[in-house]
Amino acid sequence: MVKKVFRVPNMRCSGCAMTLEGLEDELDGVTRVDASYHKQTMEVEYDERRLTEVRIIAAAKQLGYDALPA
């Protein structure tokens, strides 16, 4: 397992954070997503053998958010 932090500069509210935390259920290999509206960050814990950072960024983009490696 690996933990990565992404900056999400266009996260506007706590509802946005909850939407991003939904990636935990949508992406195979993700074990935890902790998004913080106040910090404008999203921490993702995932199995790097099953999922790539690029796929996480793409999934956030599909939801309308820019996830930038921190």
C-alpha positions, 0 to 999 in steps of 0.5 A, a space after each residue: 500500500 502507498 499513500 499519496 497526497 494530492 492538491 485539489 485547488 478547485 474543491 469549493 465546499 465540504 460536499 466536494 470533499 465528500 464527492 472525492 471521498 466517494 472514489 474509495 468505492 469507485 476505484 478498485 485498489 483504493 482502501 481510503 480517501 480523506 479529502 479536506 476542503 479546508 486544506 484543499 487536499 485529498 490523501 489516497 491510500 491504495 494498492 500500487 499494484 492495482 492502481 496508478 496515480 494517473 488513474 486516480 487523477 483521471 477519476 478525480 477529473 471525471 468528477 470535475 476536480 483537478 488533483 495535482 500531486 503534492 
